[in-house]
Amino acid sequence: MFDITQLLDEIKASPYEEIVVTAPHTGVVTFADVREGARVIGPSGTWKEKKGTLLATIERERNQKPIHAVEKGEVKEVLRHLEGTFVEAGTPLVRLRHFLSRDEVLAIILKKALHLFVAPERAKYYFAPDVDKKVKASGPRSVSLHEGMDLFIMSRMKREAGLAYSGPSGVIYAVYFQHNENVDAGQPLIGVCPPDQLSLIEDVVARVQTEWEERE
Amino acid sequence: MQTKDHKVLVANRGEIAIRIVQACRKLGLAFTCVYTAEDAASGHVRIARELGGDKSLCRVSSYHDANELMAVADDAGATAVHPGYGFFAEDYRFARRVSQRDRKLIFIGPSWRVIRELGDKINTKRLARSLGVPTVPGSDRPIYDEMEAEKVAQSLFEFQEQQGIRKPLVLVKASAGGGGMGIEEVYDIDLFRSVYRRIRNYALRQFKDEGVLIEQRIRDFNHLEVQVVSDRSGRNPVHFGTRNCSIQSTGLQKRVEIAPGFDPSSIEYGFDAAQVLRDITNHSLAMARKVGYDNVGTWEWIVTRDGRPFLMEVNTRIQVENGVSATIARVRGQKGVDLIAEQIRIGLGEPLGYGQEDITFEGVGVEYRLIAEDPDNRFTPWVGRVDGFGWPERPWLAMHTHVPSDDPYDIPTEFDPNLALAIIWGKDLAEARERGVEFLDTLVLEGANNAGEPLRSNVRFLRDNTGRILKF
């Protein structure tokens, strides 16, 4: 079993992550009034319905799209030379230094604690219809898994194939893939918690909740 | 504005993008290519960097996003858009938007009204029937309602029973799909509902449109096509002959295409093959004249074993297999016909400049689609890295590929694993077949996937099927 104290210490030693905000599509960039060193906030509210700090707008076909900070952090660099120019999709615009939040630390630690079911191939993944219904109705933790059950539909080049679960029985504790996005081979799809480890996992959650200080 | 002053936005990827760029160069036109992150290593990106002038390449978020394409066109100063095939090629809304926006662009394809008229299957069939052209029975439009779907299926089973068909069969396919994806066969009306639901859910996931088409599946047929070309006047359509595309994967995707459609000079058919070719060509041209068809297009036909043709659909775009018709076509006796260049030239408004009497045909053309897939396992696509790809140059061979032959290439999982098109010419069917086999035997195609398994391709399938081309 892993050592949670050591893990927490490691994360505390370098609690940052660099986030590069890129152009979601082509267009002409106008930066908002953000300076290097300024604090920005990410989306907030119960459903993350309040947008983060406005960083820039990108205009294409007379539509302006605001680009907001996706996480809270400090502005490290604004690529101002792009102001007023037409940029390609994926062009870096702003670099942020983000201090890991409690939930993110928890996610990192859980990834080590849970049994991970990984993607066998680079593909898009969907839950099988029965599982999908349960996940949508009562959340992933309502799904109990057992060896051999139909869990995923794997889609590549619009061809679909079923993918059965293999691993210990348990509930889906974490979901790591996004709808309609590709997952690389070897990347985790879900984290599974076997019933006998549930109390241990809950312990981990409690430790992180109390020990990790959120910073602005 | 003269033709050579235009700049063409190549709104597609891979092999067709390369062919459009080459056609533009032939005509002395500037161009701009687009690509997505997954395609950074594709040959069309490379050729755009090498051959393109100012603003000839731009990364976009998606090939499916019309706003992206318009924004790039404006920034690069493009005056026309070539949609290639797939993506926006048969989208009349896109064609209309392109030609009606403030900064107007020429859509290199039929005018949007023609695309709309022939893209609507009810309309196409109504038009066909009004001209006495036989059509395939089935639902004329996407169906969204389960009860209605069942009714159509029931009527198709009854129709086939009346026709004396012993094992009636209905085809259920995703309306927004194409290229043989999302198609299933139903032999029993009791199983129809479950298949219908499966296809509907598949279509919703993949295309965000749950419309389903229900058609009669005619077994034992040949799939023929008529290549039509017409300038913007829409008055003088000509044809560039017929093609036979009957050798397909189990998913009904074409694998080998041959021009002409039949070869009565060397093969005996159970019907008057020359007459069938004349009939489908005349029917196609009659329809093209009726709608004022004004660019390149393909009329797709199925021909039953007793030699009856039925119109399946009209593809209002250039097709993958255009090159196989071009390879046997001569204009005023001249070789080197390039239908993509012709499409661009007449699309930009030049008159065609020749008539049907100037077009002749010589020999037989065969096109192989080289694909990384496993024909023994329902043509499952193979994903991995190609690290050996080469072939001896021949005067009778044209290769179209976006896969580099001097660098390893990772097949993107976003798109079909098509690697290349090989077009082979022979003075007659026997020579074309012989050269086809020689090409396949000397082709080098190697690679491996993550697990170290060797590349799988359809080369053997193509070779095995070369013997039966044009036979019915």
HADDOCK unambig.tbl for C-alpha pairs under 7 A between the chains (distance, minus, plus):
assign (segid A and resid 24 and name CA) (segid B and resid 61 and name CA) 6.72 0.50 0.50
assign (segid A and resid 25 and name CA) (segid B and resid 60 and name CA) 6.07 0.50 0.50
assign (segid A and resid 25 and name CA) (segid B and resid 61 and name CA) 5.14 0.50 0.50
assign (segid A and resid 25 and name CA) (segid B and resid 68 and name CA) 6.99 0.50 0.50
assign (segid A and resid 26 and name CA) (segid B and resid 60 and name CA) 6.12 0.50 0.50
assign (segid A and resid 26 and name CA) (segid B and resid 68 and name CA) 6.22 0.50 0.50
assign (segid A and resid 27 and name CA) (segid B and resid 71 and name CA) 6.76 0.50 0.50
assign (segid A and resid 60 and name CA) (segid B and resid 71 and name CA) 5.98 0.50 0.50
assign (segid A and resid 61 and name CA) (segid B and resid 67 and name CA) 6.26 0.50 0.50
assign (segid A and resid 61 and name CA) (segid B and resid 71 and name CA) 6.09 0.50 0.50
assign (segid A and resid 88 and name CA) (segid B and resid 58 and name CA) 6.05 0.50 0.50
assign (segid A and resid 88 and name CA) (segid B and resid 59 and name CA) 5.18 0.50 0.50
assign (segid A and resid 88 and name CA) (segid B and resid 60 and name CA) 6.13 0.50 0.50
assign (segid A and resid 89 and name CA) (segid B and resid 59 and name CA) 5.57 0.50 0.50
assign (segid A and resid 89 and name CA) (segid B and resid 60 and name CA) 4.78 0.50 0.50
assign (segid A and resid 89 and name CA) (segid B and resid 61 and name CA) 5.33 0.50 0.50
assign (segid A and resid 123 and name CA) (segid B and resid 413 and name CA) 6.90 0.50 0.50
assign (segid A and resid 156 and name CA) (segid B and resid 413 and name CA) 5.94 0.50 0.50
assign (segid A and resid 156 and name CA) (segid B and resid 414 and name CA) 6.85 0.50 0.50
assign (segid A and resid 157 and name CA) (segid B and resid 413 and name CA) 5.87 0.50 0.50
assign (segid A and resid 157 and name CA) (segid B and resid 414 and name CA) 5.46 0.50 0.50
assign (segid A and resid 157 and name CA) (segid B and resid 415 and name CA) 5.13 0.50 0.50
assign (segid A and resid 157 and name CA) (segid B and resid 416 and name CA) 5.46 0.50 0.50
assign (segid A and resid 158 and name CA) (segid B and resid 206 and name CA) 6.60 0.50 0.50
